[in-house]
Amino acid sequence: MADLKYEITEHIAVLSESPKGWKKELNLISWNGRESKYDIRDWAPNHEKMGKGVTLSKEDLDKLKDVLSNLK
C-alpha cells in the first residue's frame, strides 16, 4: 500500500472516547496534500494510529446535518 499522508488542519470535536484511550473525532483533514475535508474516525492517543472512518465534503456534511436534525 502506498504511503498515506495526512494533516489535521482543524480539530473540531471529540465525539467519544473508548476505555483504551482511542477517541472518535471530527476533524478537517488534508489527505495527500489535497483540499481539507471533514473526517470522522477513531484515533489512538497522539494520533499515531487511526481506525477506519468516513470523509465528507462540505456539501455531504450539510446534507448529513439536515438529515440528523429531522430524526425523531
CHARMM-style PDB file with segment names, atoms N, HN, CA, C and O in Angstrom:
ATOM      1  N   MET     1       0.841  -1.170   0.000  1.00  0.00      PROA
ATOM      2  CA  MET     1       0.000   0.000   0.000  1.00  0.00      PROA
ATOM      3  C   MET     1       0.891   1.241   0.000  1.00  0.00      PROA
ATOM      4  O   MET     1       1.922   1.271   0.672  1.00  0.00      PROA
ATOM      5  N   ALA     2       0.494   2.246  -0.745  1.00  0.00      PROA
ATOM      6  HN  ALA     2      -0.344   2.221  -1.291  1.00  0.00      PROA
ATOM      7  CA  ALA     2       1.257   3.493  -0.817  1.00  0.00      PROA
ATOM      8  C   ALA     2       1.176   4.236   0.512  1.00  0.00      PROA
ATOM      9  O   ALA     2       0.236   4.065   1.289  1.00  0.00      PROA
ATOM     10  N   ASP     3       2.192   5.067   0.750  1.00  0.00      PROA
ATOM     11  HN  ASP     3       2.955   5.205   0.119  1.00  0.00      PROA
ATOM     12  CA  ASP     3       2.173   5.879   1.968  1.00  0.00      PROA
ATOM     13  C   ASP     3       0.984   6.824   1.936  1.00  0.00      PROA
ATOM     14  O   ASP     3       0.699   7.451   0.916  1.00  0.00      PROA
ATOM     15  N   LEU     4       0.307   6.914   3.046  1.00  0.00      PROA
ATOM     16  HN  LEU     4       0.539   6.404   3.874  1.00  0.00      PROA
ATOM     17  CA  LEU     4      -0.827   7.807   3.188  1.00  0.00      PROA
ATOM     18  C   LEU     4      -0.359   9.007   3.989  1.00  0.00      PROA
ATOM     19  O   LEU     4       0.078   8.870   5.131  1.00  0.00      PROA
ATOM     20  N   LYS     5      -0.452  10.183   3.384  1.00  0.00      PROA
ATOM     21  HN  LYS     5      -0.806  10.294   2.456  1.00  0.00      PROA
ATOM     22  CA  LYS     5      -0.037  11.398   4.064  1.00  0.00      PROA
ATOM     23  C   LYS     5      -1.279  12.186   4.445  1.00  0.00      PROA
ATOM     24  O   LYS     5      -2.212  12.325   3.654  1.00  0.00      PROA
ATOM     25  N   TYR     6      -1.274  12.695   5.659  1.00  0.00      PROA
ATOM     26  HN  TYR     6      -0.516  12.582   6.301  1.00  0.00      PROA
ATOM     27  CA  TYR     6      -2.419  13.482   6.118  1.00  0.00      PROA
ATOM     28  C   TYR     6      -1.944  14.585   7.034  1.00  0.00      PROA
ATOM     29  O   TYR     6      -0.895  14.494   7.672  1.00  0.00      PROA
ATOM     30  N   GLU     7      -2.757  15.640   7.081  1.00  0.00      PROA
ATOM     31  HN  GLU     7      -3.609  15.714   6.563  1.00  0.00      PROA
ATOM     32  CA  GLU     7      -2.513  16.741   8.007  1.00  0.00      PROA
ATOM     33  C   GLU     7      -3.859  17.147   8.595  1.00  0.00      PROA
ATOM     34  O   GLU     7      -4.787  17.495   7.864  1.00  0.00      PROA
ATOM     35  N   ILE     8      -3.956  17.100   9.909  1.00  0.00      PROA
ATOM     36  HN  ILE     8      -3.202  16.817  10.502  1.00  0.00      PROA
ATOM     37  CA  ILE     8      -5.167  17.582  10.568  1.00  0.00      PROA
ATOM     38  C   ILE     8      -5.074  19.102  10.577  1.00  0.00      PROA
ATOM     39  O   ILE     8      -4.287  19.686  11.323  1.00  0.00      PROA
ATOM     40  N   THR     9      -5.887  19.732   9.739  1.00  0.00      PROA
ATOM     41  HN  THR     9      -6.526  19.258   9.133  1.00  0.00      PROA
ATOM     42  CA  THR     9      -5.814  21.183   9.610  1.00  0.00      PROA
ATOM     43  C   THR     9      -6.670  21.902  10.644  1.00  0.00      PROA
ATOM     44  O   THR     9      -6.420  23.061  10.974  1.00  0.00      PROA
ATOM     45  N   GLU    10      -7.698  21.194  11.160  1.00  0.00      PROA
ATOM     46  HN  GLU    10      -7.902  20.252  10.892  1.00  0.00      PROA
ATOM     47  CA  GLU    10      -8.511  21.769  12.234  1.00  0.00      PROA
ATOM     48  C   GLU    10      -9.141  20.640  13.041  1.00  0.00      PROA
ATOM     49  O   GLU    10      -9.818  19.772  12.490  1.00  0.00      PROA
ATOM     50  N   HSD    11      -8.913  20.661  14.345  1.00  0.00      PROA
ATOM     51  HN  HSD    11      -8.363  21.366  14.792  1.00  0.00      PROA
ATOM     52  CA  HSD    11      -9.579  19.723  15.249  1.00  0.00      PROA
ATOM     53  C   HSD    11     -10.895  20.369  15.648  1.00  0.00      PROA
ATOM     54  O   HSD    11     -10.910  21.475  16.188  1.00  0.00      PROA
ATOM     55  N   ILE    12     -12.012  19.675  15.382  1.00  0.00      PROA
ATOM     56  HN  ILE    12     -12.000  18.776  14.944  1.00  0.00      PROA
ATOM     57  CA  ILE    12     -13.327  20.260  15.642  1.00  0.00      PROA
ATOM     58  C   ILE    12     -13.934  19.735  16.942  1.00  0.00      PROA
ATOM     59  O   ILE    12     -14.383  20.523  17.774  1.00  0.00      PROA
ATOM     60  N   ALA    13     -13.951  18.399  17.127  1.00  0.00      PROA
ATOM     61  HN  ALA    13     -13.586  17.759  16.451  1.00  0.00      PROA
ATOM     62  CA  ALA    13     -14.597  17.863  18.324  1.00  0.00      PROA
ATOM     63  C   ALA    13     -14.194  16.421  18.583  1.00  0.00      PROA
ATOM     64  O   ALA    13     -13.873  15.671  17.661  1.00  0.00      PROA
ATOM     65  N   VAL    14     -14.217  16.050  19.858  1.00  0.00      PROA
ATOM     66  HN  VAL    14     -14.479  16.659  20.607  1.00  0.00      PROA
ATOM     67  CA  VAL    14     -14.127  14.643  20.262  1.00  0.00      PROA
ATOM     68  C   VAL    14     -15.561  14.186  20.482  1.00  0.00      PROA
ATOM     69  O   VAL    14     -16.285  14.769  21.289  1.00  0.00      PROA
ATOM     70  N   LEU    15     -15.976  13.133  19.760  1.00  0.00      PROA
ATOM     71  HN  LEU    15     -15.388  12.660  19.104  1.00  0.00      PROA
ATOM     72  CA  LEU    15     -17.344  12.640  19.854  1.00  0.00      PROA
ATOM     73  C   LEU    15     -17.497  11.590  20.942  1.00  0.00      PROA
ATOM     74  O   LEU    15     -18.549  11.492  21.573  1.00  0.00      PROA
ATOM     75  N   SER    16     -16.444  10.801  21.164  1.00  0.00      PROA
ATOM     76  HN  SER    16     -15.589  10.880  20.651  1.00  0.00      PROA
ATOM     77  CA  SER    16     -16.469   9.787  22.229  1.00  0.00      PROA
ATOM     78  C   SER    16     -15.047   9.320  22.488  1.00  0.00      PROA
ATOM     79  O   SER    16     -14.128   9.622  21.727  1.00  0.00      PROA
ATOM     80  N   GLU    17     -14.882   8.569  23.587  1.00  0.00      PROA
ATOM     81  HN  GLU    17     -15.630   8.323  24.205  1.00  0.00      PROA
ATOM     82  CA  GLU    17     -13.574   8.008  23.927  1.00  0.00      PROA
ATOM     83  C   GLU    17     -13.763   6.594  24.451  1.00  0.00      PROA
ATOM     84  O   GLU    17     -14.637   6.344  25.282  1.00  0.00      PROA
ATOM     85  N   SER    18     -12.943   5.669  23.965  1.00  0.00      PROA
ATOM     86  HN  SER    18     -12.233   5.871  23.290  1.00  0.00      PROA
ATOM     87  CA  SER    18     -13.020   4.275  24.398  1.00  0.00      PROA
ATOM     88  C   SER    18     -12.225   4.086  25.685  1.00  0.00      PROA
ATOM     89  O   SER    18     -11.400   4.932  26.031  1.00  0.00      PROA
ATOM     90  N   PRO    19     -12.467   2.975  26.403  1.00  0.00      PROA
ATOM     91  CA  PRO    19     -11.689   2.698  27.617  1.00  0.00      PROA
ATOM     92  C   PRO    19     -10.187   2.582  27.348  1.00  0.00      PROA
ATOM     93  O   PRO    19      -9.385   2.786  28.260  1.00  0.00      PROA
ATOM     94  N   LYS    20      -9.794   2.259  26.113  1.00  0.00      PROA
ATOM     95  HN  LYS    20     -10.446   2.094  25.373  1.00  0.00      PROA
ATOM     96  CA  LYS    20      -8.369   2.136  25.774  1.00  0.00      PROA
ATOM     97  C   LYS    20      -7.741   3.474  25.377  1.00  0.00      PROA
ATOM     98  O   LYS    20      -6.559   3.532  25.038  1.00  0.00      PROA
ATOM     99  N   GLY    21      -8.534   4.549  25.419  1.00  0.00      PROA
ATOM    100  HN  GLY    21      -9.494   4.502  25.695  1.00  0.00      PROA
ATOM    101  CA  GLY    21      -7.988   5.870  25.128  1.00  0.00      PROA
ATOM    102  C   GLY    21      -8.139   6.348  23.693  1.00  0.00      PROA
ATOM    103  O   GLY    21      -7.773   7.480  23.376  1.00  0.00      PROA
ATOM    104  N   TRP    22      -8.674   5.496  22.817  1.00  0.00      PROA
ATOM    105  HN  TRP    22      -8.971   4.576  23.074  1.00  0.00      PROA
ATOM    106  CA  TRP    22      -8.923   5.926  21.438  1.00  0.00      PROA
ATOM    107  C   TRP    22     -10.101   6.887  21.441  1.00  0.00      PROA
ATOM    108  O   TRP    22     -11.068   6.697  22.180  1.00  0.00      PROA
ATOM    109  N   LYS    23     -10.014   7.932  20.602  1.00  0.00      PROA
ATOM    110  HN  LYS    23      -9.229   8.087  20.002  1.00  0.00      PROA
ATOM    111  CA  LYS    23     -11.072   8.936  20.541  1.00  0.00      PROA
ATOM    112  C   LYS    23     -11.670   8.991  19.137  1.00  0.00      PROA
ATOM    113  O   LYS    23     -10.952   8.993  18.137  1.00  0.00      PROA
ATOM    114  N   LYS    24     -13.011   9.035  19.087  1.00  0.00      PROA
ATOM    115  HN  LYS    24     -13.594   9.033  19.900  1.00  0.00      PROA
ATOM    116  CA  LYS    24     -13.702   9.271  17.820  1.00  0.00      PROA
ATOM    117  C   LYS    24     -13.781  10.779  17.671  1.00  0.00      PROA
ATOM    118  O   LYS    24     -14.361  11.468  18.510  1.00  0.00      PROA
ATOM    119  N   GLU    25     -13.186  11.293  16.581  1.00  0.00      PROA
ATOM    120  HN  GLU    25     -12.715  10.734  15.900  1.00  0.00      PROA
ATOM    121  CA  GLU    25     -13.062  12.741  16.408  1.00  0.00      PROA
ATOM    122  C   GLU    25     -13.641  13.204  15.084  1.00  0.00      PROA
ATOM    123  O   GLU    25     -13.670  12.468  14.098  1.00  0.00      PROA
ATOM    124  N   LEU    26     -14.101  14.449  15.093  1.00  0.00      PROA
ATOM    125  HN  LEU    26     -14.078  15.047  15.895  1.00  0.00      PROA
ATOM    126  CA  LEU    26     -14.464  15.156  13.871  1.00  0.00      PROA
ATOM    127  C   LEU    26     -13.363  16.180  13.630  1.00  0.00      PROA
ATOM    128  O   LEU    26     -13.125  17.059  14.459  1.00  0.00      PROA
ATOM    129  N   ASN    27     -12.695  16.058  12.488  1.00  0.00      PROA
ATOM    130  HN  ASN    27     -12.888  15.344  11.815  1.00  0.00      PROA
ATOM    131  CA  ASN    27     -11.594  16.954  12.137  1.00  0.00      PROA
ATOM    132  C   ASN    27     -11.707  17.383  10.685  1.00  0.00      PROA
ATOM    133  O   ASN    27     -12.404  16.748   9.893  1.00  0.00      PROA
ATOM    134  N   LEU    28     -11.027  18.452  10.344  1.00  0.00      PROA
ATOM    135  HN  LEU    28     -10.461  18.968  10.987  1.00  0.00      PROA
ATOM    136  CA  LEU    28     -10.771  18.790   8.943  1.00  0.00      PROA
ATOM    137  C   LEU    28      -9.389  18.227   8.640  1.00  0.00      PROA
ATOM    138  O   LEU    28      -8.418  18.536   9.331  1.00  0.00      PROA
ATOM    139  N   ILE    29      -9.304  17.390   7.594  1.00  0.00      PROA
ATOM    140  HN  ILE    29     -10.093  17.139   7.033  1.00  0.00      PROA
ATOM    141  CA  ILE    29      -8.038  16.732   7.266  1.00  0.00      PROA
ATOM    142  C   ILE    29      -7.729  16.890   5.791  1.00  0.00      PROA
ATOM    143  O   ILE    29      -8.601  16.733   4.936  1.00  0.00      PROA
ATOM    144  N   SER    30      -6.483  17.201   5.508  1.00  0.00      PROA
ATOM    145  HN  SER    30      -5.774  17.329   6.202  1.00  0.00      PROA
ATOM    146  CA  SER    30      -5.975  17.202   4.138  1.00  0.00      PROA
ATOM    147  C   SER    30      -5.301  15.854   3.904  1.00  0.00      PROA
ATOM    148  O   SER    30      -4.317  15.524   4.566  1.00  0.00      PROA
ATOM    149  N   TRP    31      -5.830  15.078   2.960  1.00  0.00      PROA
ATOM    150  HN  TRP    31      -6.629  15.346   2.422  1.00  0.00      PROA
ATOM    151  CA  TRP    31      -5.271  13.767   2.614  1.00  0.00      PROA
ATOM    152  C   TRP    31      -4.397  13.909   1.375  1.00  0.00      PROA
ATOM    153  O   TRP    31      -4.853  14.387   0.336  1.00  0.00      PROA
ATOM    154  N   ASN    32      -3.145  13.492   1.490  1.00  0.00      PROA
ATOM    155  HN  ASN    32      -2.775  13.104   2.334  1.00  0.00      PROA
ATOM    156  CA  ASN    32      -2.197  13.518   0.373  1.00  0.00      PROA
ATOM    157  C   ASN    32      -2.110  14.889  -0.296  1.00  0.00      PROA
ATOM    158  O   ASN    32      -2.026  14.982  -1.521  1.00  0.00      PROA
ATOM    159  N   GLY    33      -2.129  15.958   0.516  1.00  0.00      PROA
ATOM    160  HN  GLY    33      -2.197  15.883   1.511  1.00  0.00      PROA
ATOM    161  CA  GLY    33      -1.948  17.313   0.009  1.00  0.00      PROA
ATOM    162  C   GLY    33      -3.163  17.914  -0.678  1.00  0.00      PROA
ATOM    163  O   GLY    33      -3.078  19.004  -1.244  1.00  0.00      PROA
ATOM    164  N   ARG    34      -4.286  17.219  -0.635  1.00  0.00      PROA
ATOM    165  HN  ARG    34      -4.355  16.334  -0.175  1.00  0.00      PROA
ATOM    166  CA  ARG    34      -5.500  17.730  -1.271  1.00  0.00      PROA
ATOM    167  C   ARG    34      -6.234  18.684  -0.341  1.00  0.00      PROA
ATOM    168  O   ARG    34      -5.850  18.869   0.814  1.00  0.00      PROA
ATOM    169  N   GLU    35      -7.306  19.290  -0.869  1.00  0.00      PROA
ATOM    170  HN  GLU    35      -7.618  19.139  -1.807  1.00  0.00      PROA
ATOM    171  CA  GLU    35      -8.140  20.194  -0.088  1.00  0.00      PROA
ATOM    172  C   GLU    35      -8.680  19.462   1.145  1.00  0.00      PROA
ATOM    173  O   GLU    35      -9.048  18.290   1.069  1.00  0.00      PROA
ATOM    174  N   SER    36      -8.721  20.158   2.266  1.00  0.00      PROA
ATOM    175  HN  SER    36      -8.421  21.110   2.328  1.00  0.00      PROA
ATOM    176  CA  SER    36      -9.207  19.553   3.507  1.00  0.00      PROA
ATOM    177  C   SER    36     -10.675  19.190   3.399  1.00  0.00      PROA
ATOM    178  O   SER    36     -11.470  19.905   2.789  1.00  0.00      PROA
ATOM    179  N   LYS    37     -11.022  18.042   4.015  1.00  0.00      PROA
ATOM    180  HN  LYS    37     -10.376  17.462   4.511  1.00  0.00      PROA
ATOM    181  CA  LYS    37     -12.406  17.589   4.083  1.00  0.00      PROA
ATOM    182  C   LYS    37     -12.713  17.202   5.519  1.00  0.00      PROA
ATOM    183  O   LYS    37     -11.809  16.961   6.318  1.00  0.00      PROA
ATOM    184  N   TYR    38     -13.996  17.147   5.834  1.00  0.00      PROA
ATOM    185  HN  TYR    38     -14.730  17.343   5.184  1.00  0.00      PROA
ATOM    186  CA  TYR    38     -14.430  16.730   7.160  1.00  0.00      PROA
ATOM    187  C   TYR    38     -14.233  15.231   7.288  1.00  0.00      PROA
ATOM    188  O   TYR    38     -14.466  14.481   6.341  1.00  0.00      PROA
ATOM    189  N   ASP    39     -13.808  14.805   8.453  1.00  0.00      PROA
ATOM    190  HN  ASP    39     -13.619  15.415   9.223  1.00  0.00      PROA
ATOM    191  CA  ASP    39     -13.433  13.412   8.647  1.00  0.00      PROA
ATOM    192  C   ASP    39     -13.848  12.963  10.041  1.00  0.00      PROA
ATOM    193  O   ASP    39     -13.570  13.636  11.034  1.00  0.00      PROA
ATOM    194  N   ILE    40     -14.520  11.811  10.098  1.00  0.00      PROA
ATOM    195  HN  ILE    40     -14.746  11.264   9.292  1.00  0.00      PROA
ATOM    196  CA  ILE    40     -14.896  11.207  11.381  1.00  0.00      PROA
ATOM    197  C   ILE    40     -14.228   9.846  11.452  1.00  0.00      PROA
ATOM    198  O   ILE    40     -14.466   8.990  10.600  1.00  0.00      PROA
ATOM    199  N   ARG    41     -13.380   9.638  12.480  1.00  0.00      PROA
ATOM    200  HN  ARG    41     -13.186  10.334  13.171  1.00  0.00      PROA
ATOM    201  CA  ARG    41     -12.718   8.351  12.659  1.00  0.00      PROA
ATOM    202  C   ARG    41     -12.153   8.254  14.067  1.00  0.00      PROA
ATOM    203  O   ARG    41     -12.063   9.246  14.790  1.00  0.00      PROA
ATOM    204  N   ASP    42     -11.774   7.029  14.442  1.00  0.00      PROA
ATOM    205  HN  ASP    42     -11.848   6.222  13.855  1.00  0.00      PROA
ATOM    206  CA  ASP    42     -11.123   6.782  15.730  1.00  0.00      PROA
ATOM    207  C   ASP    42      -9.624   7.043  15.598  1.00  0.00      PROA
ATOM    208  O   ASP    42      -8.998   6.703  14.594  1.00  0.00      PROA
ATOM    209  N   TRP    43      -9.070   7.655  16.643  1.00  0.00      PROA
ATOM    210  HN  TRP    43      -9.578   7.932  17.458  1.00  0.00      PROA
ATOM    211  CA  TRP    43      -7.641   7.952  16.684  1.00  0.00      PROA
ATOM    212  C   TRP    43      -7.053   7.425  17.988  1.00  0.00      PROA
ATOM    213  O   TRP    43      -7.650   7.558  19.056  1.00  0.00      PROA
ATOM    214  N   ALA    44      -5.881   6.833  17.880  1.00  0.00      PROA
ATOM    215  HN  ALA    44      -5.396   6.726  17.012  1.00  0.00      PROA
ATOM    216  CA  ALA    44      -5.125   6.440  19.064  1.00  0.00      PROA
ATOM    217  C   ALA    44      -4.587   7.711  19.727  1.00  0.00      PROA
ATOM    218  O   ALA    44      -4.530   8.765  19.095  1.00  0.00      PROA
ATOM    219  N   PRO    45      -4.193   7.609  21.008  1.00  0.00      PROA
ATOM    220  CA  PRO    45      -3.590   8.778  21.649  1.00  0.00      PROA
ATOM    221  C   PRO    45      -2.415   9.312  20.808  1.00  0.00      PROA
ATOM    222  O   PRO    45      -1.640   8.546  20.235  1.00  0.00      PROA
ATOM    223  N   ASN    46      -2.310  10.630  20.753  1.00  0.00      PROA
ATOM    224  HN  ASN    46      -2.940  11.253  21.217  1.00  0.00      PROA
ATOM    225  CA  ASN    46      -1.258  11.335  19.994  1.00  0.00      PROA
ATOM    226  C   ASN    46      -1.375  11.156  18.485  1.00  0.00      PROA
ATOM    227  O   ASN    46      -0.450  11.507  17.752  1.00  0.00      PROA
ATOM    228  N   HSD    47      -2.506  10.609  18.004  1.00  0.00      PROA
ATOM    229  HN  HSD    47      -3.257  10.324  18.599  1.00  0.00      PROA
ATOM    230  CA  HSD    47      -2.772  10.439  16.574  1.00  0.00      PROA
ATOM    231  C   HSD    47      -1.724   9.600  15.850  1.00  0.00      PROA
ATOM    232  O   HSD    47      -1.492   9.795  14.657  1.00  0.00      PROA
ATOM    233  N   GLU    48      -1.074   8.647  16.578  1.00  0.00      PROA
ATOM    234  HN  GLU    48      -1.262   8.488  17.547  1.00  0.00      PROA
ATOM    235  CA  GLU    48      -0.052   7.816  15.922  1.00  0.00      PROA
ATOM    236  C   GLU    48      -0.672   6.689  15.097  1.00  0.00      PROA
ATOM    237  O   GLU    48      -0.018   6.145  14.207  1.00  0.00      PROA
ATOM    238  N   LYS    49      -1.936   6.329  15.386  1.00  0.00      PROA
ATOM    239  HN  LYS    49      -2.467   6.770  16.109  1.00  0.00      PROA
ATOM    240  CA  LYS    49      -2.662   5.316  14.611  1.00  0.00      PROA
ATOM    241  C   LYS    49      -4.088   5.788  14.427  1.00  0.00      PROA
ATOM    242  O   LYS    49      -4.602   6.583  15.215  1.00  0.00      PROA
ATOM    243  N   MET    50      -4.727   5.285  13.366  1.00  0.00      PROA
ATOM    244  HN  MET    50      -4.309   4.639  12.726  1.00  0.00      PROA
ATOM    245  CA  MET    50      -6.111   5.651  13.100  1.00  0.00      PROA
ATOM    246  C   MET    50      -6.918   4.424  12.723  1.00  0.00      PROA
ATOM    247  O   MET    50      -6.381   3.440  12.215  1.00  0.00      PROA
ATOM    248  N   GLY    51      -8.211   4.497  12.978  1.00  0.00      PROA
ATOM    249  HN  GLY    51      -8.647   5.297  13.390  1.00  0.00      PROA
ATOM    250  CA  GLY    51      -9.133   3.457  12.559  1.00  0.00      PROA
ATOM    251  C   GLY    51      -9.795   3.853  11.246  1.00  0.00      PROA
ATOM    252  O   GLY    51      -9.521   4.915  10.687  1.00  0.00      PROA
ATOM    253  N   LYS    52     -10.662   2.984  10.772  1.00  0.00      PROA
ATOM    254  HN  LYS    52     -10.884   2.121  11.226  1.00  0.00      PROA
ATOM    255  CA  LYS    52     -11.423   3.313   9.569  1.00  0.00      PROA
ATOM    256  C   LYS    52     -12.372   4.450   9.887  1.00  0.00      PROA
ATOM    257  O   LYS    52     -12.828   4.601  11.021  1.00  0.00      PROA
ATOM    258  N   GLY    53     -12.663   5.244   8.874  1.00  0.00      PROA
ATOM    259  HN  GLY    53     -12.293   5.121   7.953  1.00  0.00      PROA
ATOM    260  CA  GLY    53     -13.539   6.383   9.091  1.00  0.00      PROA
ATOM    261  C   GLY    53     -14.277   6.755   7.830  1.00  0.00      PROA
ATOM    262  O   GLY    53     -14.297   6.012   6.849  1.00  0.00      PROA
ATOM    263  N   VAL    54     -14.878   7.913   7.879  1.00  0.00      PROA
ATOM    264  HN  VAL    54     -14.862   8.517   8.676  1.00  0.00      PROA
ATOM    265  CA  VAL    54     -15.612   8.445   6.732  1.00  0.00      PROA
ATOM    266  C   VAL    54     -15.163   9.892   6.517  1.00  0.00      PROA
ATOM    267  O   VAL    54     -14.991  10.658   7.465  1.00  0.00      PROA
ATOM    268  N   THR    55     -14.981  10.237   5.249  1.00  0.00      PROA
ATOM    269  HN  THR    55     -15.121   9.615   4.478  1.00  0.00      PROA
ATOM    270  CA  THR    55     -14.567  11.582   4.869  1.00  0.00      PROA
ATOM    271  C   THR    55     -15.706  12.221   4.091  1.00  0.00      PROA
ATOM    272  O   THR    55     -16.277  11.612   3.187  1.00  0.00      PROA
ATOM    273  N   LEU    56     -16.029  13.458   4.454  1.00  0.00      PROA
ATOM    274  HN  LEU    56     -15.565  13.953   5.189  1.00  0.00      PROA
ATOM    275  CA  LEU    56     -17.183  14.146   3.877  1.00  0.00      PROA
ATOM    276  C   LEU    56     -16.798  15.513   3.326  1.00  0.00      PROA
ATOM    277  O   LEU    56     -16.013  16.244   3.930  1.00  0.00      PROA
ATOM    278  N   SER    57     -17.366  15.846   2.168  1.00  0.00      PROA
ATOM    279  HN  SER    57     -18.004  15.252   1.677  1.00  0.00      PROA
ATOM    280  CA  SER    57     -17.222  17.205   1.648  1.00  0.00      PROA
ATOM    281  C   SER    57     -18.124  18.134   2.462  1.00  0.00      PROA
ATOM    282  O   SER    57     -18.935  17.660   3.257  1.00  0.00      PROA
ATOM    283  N   LYS    58     -17.997  19.418   2.280  1.00  0.00      PROA
ATOM    284  HN  LYS    58     -17.338  19.803   1.634  1.00  0.00      PROA
ATOM    285  CA  LYS    58     -18.862  20.392   2.965  1.00  0.00      PROA
ATOM    286  C   LYS    58     -20.321  20.124   2.601  1.00  0.00      PROA
ATOM    287  O   LYS    58     -21.202  20.210   3.457  1.00  0.00      PROA
ATOM    288  N   GLU    59     -20.577  19.802   1.339  1.00  0.00      PROA
ATOM    289  HN  GLU    59     -19.861  19.733   0.644  1.00  0.00      PROA
ATOM    290  CA  GLU    59     -21.941  19.522   0.889  1.00  0.00      PROA
ATOM    291  C   GLU    59     -22.493  18.267   1.567  1.00  0.00      PROA
ATOM    292  O   GLU    59     -23.647  18.245   1.995  1.00  0.00      PROA
ATOM    293  N   ASP    60     -21.660  17.218   1.663  1.00  0.00      PROA
ATOM    294  HN  ASP    60     -20.723  17.236   1.315  1.00  0.00      PROA
ATOM    295  CA  ASP    60     -22.076  15.989   2.358  1.00  0.00      PROA
ATOM    296  C   ASP    60     -22.402  16.286   3.823  1.00  0.00      PROA
ATOM    297  O   ASP    60     -23.405  15.809   4.352  1.00  0.00      PROA
ATOM    298  N   LEU    61     -21.549  17.074   4.466  1.00  0.00      PROA
ATOM    299  HN  LEU    61     -20.734  17.461   4.035  1.00  0.00      PROA
ATOM    300  CA  LEU    61     -21.752  17.400   5.880  1.00  0.00      PROA
ATOM    301  C   LEU    61     -23.041  18.196   6.080  1.00  0.00      PROA
ATOM    302  O   LEU    61     -23.781  17.953   7.033  1.00  0.00      PROA
ATOM    303  N   ASP    62     -23.313  19.149   5.179  1.00  0.00      PROA
ATOM    304  HN  ASP    62     -22.712  19.347   4.404  1.00  0.00      PROA
ATOM    305  CA  ASP    62     -24.547  19.931   5.271  1.00  0.00      PROA
ATOM    306  C   ASP    62     -25.774  19.036   5.124  1.00  0.00      PROA
ATOM    307  O   ASP    62     -26.753  19.198   5.853  1.00  0.00      PROA
ATOM    308  N   LYS    63     -25.724  18.097   4.188  1.00  0.00      PROA
ATOM    309  HN  LYS    63     -24.929  17.966   3.596  1.00  0.00      PROA
ATOM    310  CA  LYS    63     -26.842  17.167   3.983  1.00  0.00      PROA
ATOM    311  C   LYS    63     -27.019  16.279   5.213  1.00  0.00      PROA
ATOM    312  O   LYS    63     -28.148  16.066   5.656  1.00  0.00      PROA
ATOM    313  N   LEU    64     -25.922  15.756   5.774  1.00  0.00      PROA
ATOM    314  HN  LEU    64     -25.006  15.929   5.414  1.00  0.00      PROA
ATOM    315  CA  LEU    64     -25.987  14.937   6.965  1.00  0.00      PROA
ATOM    316  C   LEU    64     -26.596  15.720   8.125  1.00  0.00      PROA
ATOM    317  O   LEU    64     -27.410  15.188   8.880  1.00  0.00      PROA
ATOM    318  N   LYS    65     -26.206  16.964   8.262  1.00  0.00      PROA
ATOM    319  HN  LYS    65     -25.544  17.396   7.649  1.00  0.00      PROA
ATOM    320  CA  LYS    65     -26.750  17.820   9.319  1.00  0.00      PROA
ATOM    321  C   LYS    65     -28.265  17.944   9.174  1.00  0.00      PROA
ATOM    322  O   LYS    65     -28.994  17.848  10.160  1.00  0.00      PROA
ATOM    323  N   ASP    66     -28.738  18.158   7.945  1.00  0.00      PROA
ATOM    324  HN  ASP    66     -28.146  18.236   7.143  1.00  0.00      PROA
ATOM    325  CA  ASP    66     -30.178  18.249   7.703  1.00  0.00      PROA
ATOM    326  C   ASP    66     -30.885  16.948   8.049  1.00  0.00      PROA
ATOM    327  O   ASP    66     -31.939  16.964   8.685  1.00  0.00      PROA
ATOM    328  N   VAL    67     -30.314  15.822   7.635  1.00  0.00      PROA
ATOM    329  HN  VAL    67     -29.458  15.809   7.119  1.00  0.00      PROA
ATOM    330  CA  VAL    67     -30.912  14.516   7.911  1.00  0.00      PROA
ATOM    331  C   VAL    67     -30.983  14.276   9.408  1.00  0.00      PROA
ATOM    332  O   VAL    67     -32.019  13.848   9.917  1.00  0.00      PROA
ATOM    333  N   LEU    68     -29.889  14.548  10.125  1.00  0.00      PROA
ATOM    334  HN  LEU    68     -29.047  14.896   9.711  1.00  0.00      PROA
ATOM    335  CA  LEU    68     -29.853  14.313  11.574  1.00  0.00      PROA
ATOM    336  C   LEU    68     -30.830  15.216  12.320  1.00  0.00      PROA
ATOM    337  O   LEU    68     -31.432  14.795  13.307  1.00  0.00      PROA
ATOM    338  N   SER    69     -30.989  16.438  11.862  1.00  0.00      PROA
ATOM    339  HN  SER    69     -30.500  16.780  11.060  1.00  0.00      PROA
ATOM    340  CA  SER    69     -31.904  17.367  12.554  1.00  0.00      PROA
ATOM    341  C   SER    69     -33.354  16.944  12.381  1.00  0.00      PROA
ATOM    342  O   SER    69     -34.209  17.356  13.166  1.00  0.00      PROA
ATOM    343  N   ASN    70     -33.655  16.121  11.362  1.00  0.00      PROA
ATOM    344  HN  ASN    70     -32.961  15.787  10.725  1.00  0.00      PROA
ATOM    345  CA  ASN    70     -35.022  15.661  11.132  1.00  0.00      PROA
ATOM    346  C   ASN    70     -35.308  14.285  11.740  1.00  0.00      PROA
ATOM    347  O   ASN    70     -36.427  13.784  11.625  1.00  0.00      PROA
ATOM    348  N   LEU    71     -34.317  13.672  12.379  1.00  0.00      PROA
ATOM    349  HN  LEU    71     -33.409  14.079  12.472  1.00  0.00      PROA
ATOM    350  CA  LEU    71     -34.550  12.390  13.040  1.00  0.00      PROA
ATOM    351  C   LEU    71     -35.416  12.588  14.278  1.00  0.00      PROA
ATOM    352  O   LEU    71     -35.332  13.614  14.954  1.00  0.00      PROA
ATOM    353  N   LYS    72     -36.232  11.611  14.558  1.00  0.00      PROA
ATOM    354  HN  LYS    72     -36.300  10.778  14.009  1.00  0.00      PROA
ATOM    355  CA  LYS    72     -37.083  11.697  15.752  1.00  0.00      PROA
ATOM    356  C   LYS    72     -36.515  10.872  16.850  1.00  0.00      PROA
ATOM    357  OT1 LYS    72     -37.087  10.814  17.939  1.00  0.00      PROA
TER     358      LYS     72
END
